[in-house]
Amino acid sequence: MFDAIVVGAGPAGTTTARLLAQNGFKVLLIEKENLPRAKLCAGAVSLRANSYLPKDWENAVLNTVYGGNLGFKGENYLSARCDKPVVKIVDRRSFDLYLTLKAKDEGVIVREGEAFVNFHSLRGDFTEVVTTKGVYKTKYLIGADGALSKVLRALGVKRKTFLVCEALVETRIGNMDEVFIDLGLVKWGYAWIFPHGEELVSVGIASLKREEKNLKHLLKEYIETHPLLAGKKIRSLRGWFLAPSRGELLTGEGNIFLVGEASGSVDALLGEGIYYSVWQAHLLAECLKDENPRRCYSQNLRTLKREFLFGYLTGFLAYNFQRFMFKNAKKEDLKEFFEFLRGEKTYGDLFRYGVKRFVSSLFKF
Ligand SMILES: Cc1cc2nc3c(=O)[nH]c(=O)nc-3n(C[C@H](O)[C@H](O)[C@H](O)COP(=O)(O)OP(=O)(O)OC[C@H]3O[C@@H](n4cnc5c(N)ncnc54)[C@H](O)[C@@H]3O)c2cc1C
């Protein structure tokens, strides 16, 4: 018998479990894989996640990013740098294991290699949770099981997901403290090159348009023709799913709550999910202490939803006018973006800035 069962040991599940245990809950965290497990992800954690992560999370960091290069089809790049860090790059195997151990330290019981199968509502507000290895009783069931959430499906909800492809390529890019973003390759999306440690880069393509079916092929072509990547060894090339939000979030029903990507906590401009998952975990954990957790959760999610809406609107501007936006982009625009990633600006600020810049570029004033 548990106060809460959390399904999924990603950033959302481990953070929710840790915070609930700190609040005195008896928590079971179940993860279908054995840890450490791989998770397809470029591993970029924007600095604004700092306040939602344990204090020593930087021990799990591979690279610190101080600058960025915005390009068009791998050709010209507009570059800018910052004195302060903008983004940290983590390896998801060790980062998620680190977060799980932090949860364990707070008294969370962790069962790895055990998958959630289904749930049944019982009388008296309890839920019976069936896994591949047992049956448990809990007050709250929390689905933090990612883009293809089984908890979400057990609730009878279907939703759209999008394929994102990532390759690990054996090479260096400069001092390995900058990222490269390329527009012009896909509709509603971009290609990236992020440093991963000393001699490895993560290269990927994401598109939130269903027509971009042949992403793996596009990614291979991008690697083979890019001046920094051509001829380098591709260690792996795989695809996984993304469930971004346009301002809405799925929250579950009754005493079953969703958090992280299971809930749709990924922004539609960048495909960033780690920061939003840990932020949302804090909002949920706070509400499970409340006398009306569902009402509290929906109130708490208002700011997060507004961010996703403005993220989507910024994406609308950036991706529908990719050539125009790139041609008119200036160093100051990248710096504005860095401030946003550092948590000094919101998506609302970024959208308003984008509209101003769009209009001034259009009329050349
Ligand atoms: C290619 C790619 C690149 C990305 N790059 C970035 C990036 O650079 N920065 C960023 O912020 N975001 C990135 N994202 C998004 C980010 O990976 C996700 O948004 C984030 O991992 C969501 O965290 P989560 O905890 O909600 O879910 P997840 O990290 O997906 O964790 C869910 C966990 O649940 C487990 N699970 C699933 N089903 C079950 C079950 N039935 N029973 C038990 N356990 C189960 C899974 O094994 C997994 O461990 C990327 C995504 C993709 C696909």
The ligand as an ORCA input file, in Angstrom:
! r2SCAN-3c Opt
* xyz 0 1
  C      15.617     12.800    -30.327
  C      15.156     13.625    -29.170
  C      15.963     14.657    -28.700
  C      15.546     15.424    -27.600
  N      16.386     16.391    -27.141
  C      16.027     17.131    -26.061
  C      16.924     18.097    -25.520
  O      18.038     18.301    -26.003
  N      16.533     18.799    -24.430
  C      15.304     18.599    -23.850
  O      14.988     19.288    -22.862
  N      14.450     17.676    -24.329
  C      14.788     16.921    -25.412
  N      13.939     15.954    -25.883
  C      12.672     15.726    -25.155
  C      12.973     14.988    -23.850
  O      13.744     13.842    -24.108
  C      11.670     14.562    -23.169
  O      10.742     15.608    -23.201
  C      11.940     14.173    -21.708
  O      12.761     13.037    -21.653
  C      10.617     13.886    -21.006
  O      10.877     13.444    -19.707
  P       9.842     12.485    -18.956
  O      10.417     12.201    -17.639
  O       8.492     13.037    -19.065
  O       9.810     11.147    -19.861
  P      10.995     10.178    -20.306
  O      12.304     10.823    -20.155
  O      10.598      9.660    -21.646
  O      10.923      9.005    -19.240
  C       9.847      8.100    -19.235
  C      10.308      6.841    -18.522
  O       9.170      5.969    -18.393
  C       9.586      4.638    -18.648
  N       8.412      3.879    -19.047
  C       7.729      3.948    -20.223
  N       6.691      3.098    -20.197
  C       6.706      2.480    -18.979
  C       5.877      1.500    -18.359
  N       4.831      0.966    -18.995
  N       6.185      1.112    -17.122
  C       7.263      1.647    -16.454
  N       8.081      2.565    -16.991
  C       7.801      2.981    -18.249
  C      10.620      4.795    -19.762
  O      11.485      3.672    -19.853
  C      11.357      6.053    -19.291
  O      12.423      5.757    -18.440
  C      14.305     15.169    -26.978
  C      13.493     14.130    -27.436
  C      13.907     13.364    -28.528
  C      13.022     12.239    -29.004
*
